[in-house]
Amino acid sequence: MSLRHPDLLGGRAAVAGIGATAFSKDSGRSELSLAVEAVRAALDDAGLAPGDVDGLVTFTMDTNPEITVAQAAGIGELTFFSRVHYGGGAACATVQQAALAVAAGVAEVVVCYRAFNERSGRRFGSGVQQREPSAEGAALGWQLPFGLLTPASWVAMAAQRYLHTYGLTPEVFGHVAVTDRRYAATNPAAWFHGKPITLADHAASRWIAEPLRLLDCCQETDGGQAIVVTTPERARDLRHPPAVVLAAAQGAGRKQEAMTSFYRDGLAGLPEMGVVARQLWRTSGLRPADIDVGILYDHFTPFVLMQLEEFGFCGPGEGGEFVAAEALPLNTHGGQLGEAYLHGMNGIAEAVRQLRGSSVNQIPGAARVLVTAGTGVPTSGLVLGADG
C-alpha cells in the first residue's frame, strides 16, 4: 500500500545546475561523450567543478556507467551512485534519489544524467528486439504474438478504451500536440523550432496505431541532459537561485506491468501516477490550483490527459477540454513531442528555467512547477519551487 502521510524529504534538497547537449537525430558521437558534455555543462551552470561531485544517478537503461562518467568528466571519489529502472518512469526519481542522498548526508553534490543515441542508434519505436530472458520479458510474451510490438501499440489499447469510456474521438488528443508544438516553435533548442501545427494538421497526420496518429507520438532523439542536486543552503551560494525540491515521489499501481497493464480493473486512467500525485500533494501541502506550470511526460498525447485527471486538475474524461482551455501552461519547452525525447530529463531542466525566470517561454511569476516522468510504467514526479 502507498504512504498515507507526508514524507520528510520536502525542502531538504535543491537543483543548482542544468546542462544539455544539442538535441539531434544523428549526434555522430558516443553516448559517453554526450553524457560527459551534459554533466560538465550542468556543473558549469551551477558554478561547480567536477571535484565537487560525490554522487551520480542515472537510468538502468543508460549505457554510461557511473564510474566511467566520473573518470571521463574528471570527477574523483564517489560516495553515492544509483540507477533507477523503468525507462522514462525514472526521470524524476533520479532527482528523488539524489535528494535523498543529499538530505541524509551521504553525498553533498549529486549529478543526475541521461544520455543516448536514441534516434541514430537503438530506437524504442522499432519494437522489442533481441531481449534477454527475464520475468519482465515474459509478461510481454502475452502481448507480442498478437501484434503489440511497439510502445505506440501498447498505448493505443489504453487510448482506445479512454475514448470509448468517455464518448470522445481521437481529435481530443490533438490539443496536447498543438500546445507542445506551439511552445517548441519559439524554443531555439527544440527540434521543431519554428514549426507549429494546427488541429487540422494533427487530424491529417497518418495513423500509427489507432487511435494514435503520427503527431500523437514523441520524437526519437540523440542527446544528453544532466541535473545537479545539492542542499538548499549550498545552492544559495552558487550561480543561480535554487529550485527547491518541495516534494518527490515514485509510484507503481496494483497489477502494474511495464506498458502493458491490460489486466487491471480499468484502462482509462494511470493508477501509478495516482500514487505519485497523492504523495506529492501530501508532502508539498499544495493542490492543483497552486501549480503555475505543468511539465507532464508526453511520450504519447493520451497519457497527458490521463495525468491531468489523476492529479485532479480536471475530472475524468475532461483532460482534452482542460488543455484546450489553456487552463495551465503546459510543457513550455515544447515537451518530448516538440523539443526532444530525453526520457523526461529535459522537462526537469525546463521546470528549473521557469523558476529561475529564464525560460524562452517564461510564465510570469512562476513559483511552483509540477514535473512528471514516464507513464504506463512505474513512474515518478516532482514539485519544484522557488526558494523562499
Salt bridges, closest charged atoms under 4 A:
GLU37 OE1 - ARG29 NH2 2.70
ASP44 OD1 - ARG239 NH1 3.54
ASP45 OD1 - HIS240 NE2 3.05
ASP45 OD2 - ARG356 NH2 2.70
ASP52 OD1 - ARG234 NH2 3.61
ASP62 OD2 - ARG114 NH1 3.20
GLU66 OE1 - ARG83 NE 3.26
GLU108 OE1 - ARG234 NH1 3.23
GLU136 OE2 - HIS85 NE2 3.45
GLU136 OE1 - ARG131 NH2 3.07
ASP216 OD1 - HIS202 NE2 2.76
GLU220 OE1 - ARG123 NH2 2.73
ASP265 OD1 - LYS255 NZ 3.75
GLU272 OE1 - ARG264 NH2 2.94
GLU350 OE1 - ARG353 NE 2.98
ASP387 OD2 - ARG236 NE 2.73
